[in-house]
């Protein structure tokens, strides 16, 4: 057997077996990319169901203390406040305080300066209803202090989860300390998240794409493509050799 044929046989075996090993992941990447192209990000993020009303007007008469005074009350919230945001919530002007890692600490009444460390369950439901526009009954409300569901990974705790009876199975998450909406999740988000898990091959946290498993899979995918290209070069060379051979000319 000539050296050329030996090399071709080796590349053929390499292409076949490497392709067999990586084929499932290649299919997952392809199906995932197809799913991403079909799923609208507005649907995934729950933007289509958000209630879009004119922002309420904040009057100067609603504010009785300055932002720096509210910021100084961060010590009463169990942390050091690094950022403050003034807004209207359920008809009241409040300062939301955040620490250096942007975690919500508490709310300070902008009129009186009173510190509110947590919202109530009823307030969580009211705020969720103000955010979710479709007419749907509340299915459940629960407070989560630790071990959040996978769909809420990496987000600040404690939090209220408000679920609605709706075809998209929405969950609205609100910071227990301030009432700020920290996440919106629905059936399409979960589908997108599943394919994202397959895409980055992070089967636990579904976030990192800097790990050895995806590096190895990518290397195998590259090897499959390269060996396929090399085999194609061999085929083209064989065709050219046959066309230029004396027997081909005689015929």
Order of alpha helices (4+ residues) and beta strands (2+ residues): alpha-alpha-alpha-beta-beta-beta-beta-alpha-beta-beta-beta-beta-alpha-alpha-alpha
